[in-house]
């Protein structure tokens, strides 16, 4: 069996410390990437909202046009 010494404990703690530091760095990187992804999704939602508004305006205009055409009646000569 291996004898546990202060040097062995110190080496193990240094290795654990390095692993924790690496995990901390990776977690920070993941947070940055997640923030970027969230911002991109917000941008897509804004764009979709603008398209929805434009589509609603177009639909309203078409309904007004269809209503005006229905009121003037059908003229086969035109």
C-alpha positions as CSV (number, residue, x, y, z in Angstrom):
1,X,0.0,0.0,0.0
2,X,1.2,3.5,-0.8
3,X,2.1,5.7,2.1
4,X,0.2,9.0,2.2
5,X,2.7,11.8,2.6
6,X,2.3,15.5,2.6
7,X,4.0,15.7,-0.8
8,X,1.5,13.2,-2.3
9,X,-1.4,15.2,-0.8
10,X,0.1,18.4,-2.2
11,X,0.5,17.0,-5.7
12,X,-3.1,15.7,-5.6
13,X,-4.4,19.1,-4.4
14,X,-2.5,20.9,-7.2
15,X,-4.0,18.6,-9.8
16,X,-7.5,19.1,-8.3
17,X,-6.9,22.8,-8.3
18,X,-5.9,22.8,-12.0
19,X,-9.0,20.7,-12.9
20,X,-11.3,23.1,-11.0
21,X,-9.6,26.1,-12.7
22,X,-10.1,24.5,-16.1
23,X,-13.8,23.7,-15.3
24,X,-14.3,27.3,-14.2
25,X,-12.8,28.6,-17.5
26,X,-15.1,26.2,-19.5
27,X,-18.1,27.3,-17.5
28,X,-17.4,30.9,-18.2
29,X,-17.0,30.2,-21.9
30,X,-20.3,28.3,-21.9
31,X,-22.0,31.3,-20.2
32,X,-20.6,33.6,-22.9
33,X,-21.8,31.4,-25.7
34,X,-25.2,31.0,-24.1
35,X,-25.6,34.7,-23.8
36,X,-24.7,35.1,-27.4
37,X,-27.2,32.5,-28.4
38,X,-29.9,34.1,-26.3
39,X,-29.2,37.5,-28.0
40,X,-29.4,35.9,-31.4
41,X,-32.7,34.3,-30.6
42,X,-34.0,37.7,-29.3
43,X,-33.0,39.2,-32.7
44,X,-34.8,36.5,-34.6
45,X,-37.9,37.1,-32.5
46,X,-37.8,40.8,-33.2
47,X,-37.4,40.2,-36.9
48,X,-40.4,37.8,-36.8
49,X,-42.4,40.3,-34.9
50,X,-41.7,42.9,-37.6
51,X,-42.7,40.5,-40.3
52,X,-45.9,39.7,-38.5
53,X,-46.7,43.4,-38.3
54,X,-46.0,43.9,-42.0
55,X,-48.1,40.8,-42.9
56,X,-51.0,42.2,-40.8
57,X,-50.8,45.5,-42.6
58,X,-50.8,43.8,-46.0
59,X,-53.8,41.6,-45.0
60,X,-55.7,44.7,-43.8
61,X,-55.0,46.4,-47.1
62,X,-56.1,43.4,-49.1
63,X,-59.3,43.2,-47.1
64,X,-60.0,46.8,-47.8
65,X,-59.4,46.3,-51.5
66,X,-61.5,43.2,-51.6
67,X,-64.3,45.1,-49.8
68,X,-64.1,48.0,-52.3
69,X,-64.1,45.6,-55.2
70,X,-67.1,43.8,-53.8
71,X,-69.0,47.0,-53.3
72,X,-68.5,48.3,-56.9
73,X,-69.7,45.0,-58.3
74,X,-68.5,42.9,-61.2
75,X,-68.2,44.5,-64.6
76,X,-67.5,41.9,-67.3
77,X,-66.5,44.6,-69.8
78,X,-63.5,45.9,-67.7
